[in-house]
């Protein structure tokens, strides 16, 4: 009986060592970059770049680009909506692989490892067509809205701080949909926003709004990876450039009315 027990223990030990080696092998594969999933962090209320559609699914220009990258590389795309204020924590913790959602490179060049820029973007003011506002100077004494932690807010707190100082109030919103609702209701007089978002919102809401000709600021969008993650950036960027070369990038841009804003595939 003792021999049988000893034999059983030896066999169990051998099996545990075998499975342990298998687990170690899997860990090694992960460390060597055998990637099977790609988790994109995005703002779920930032159309046309990322948002929830009428069926409850996440869609948008950036998410479609990410899906095409994953399809070509054999990865599974995981769409991870994040609180925009917490995006850096999500990235540094490894909860997401990148920030890909109308993400401005300018002023953040040294904070992330960036892909090539793929959208030329500007910040503009949207007002009601009958408001009698034709230039930023006309916003003196007016209530202006902007999204928290946005490029438009950075401009109003930076180079355009003198202009912002003429506003009666600068309201900050968690997302732009609420800002446009307040603009429609007359709770604010203008909304400072990315031009791609402005074009999309105006097209979806019908006439009655105009974009002021004078821009608040200009910028470029890129895909932001954790600082130093050159390997993953190179993989995604190579596939994105391939899509620009074969026309798929522009096809997706045209789907969202962004063909005039993109700076790849032209």
Protein Blocks (a to p, Z undefined) as FASTA:
>chain_A
ZZmmmmmmmmmmmmmmmmmmmmmmmmmmmmnopafbdcddddfblcfkbccdfkopacdj
klmmmmmmmmmnopacddddddfklmmmmmmnopambdcehiafehplmmpccdddfbdc
dddddddfklopabfklmgoiacdddehifklmmmmmmmmmmmmmpmbdcddfbfklmmm
mmmnopambdcddfklmmmmmmmnoghiacdfbafbdcdddddddehilmlmmmmmmmmm
mmmmnommmmmmmmnopmmmpcghZZ
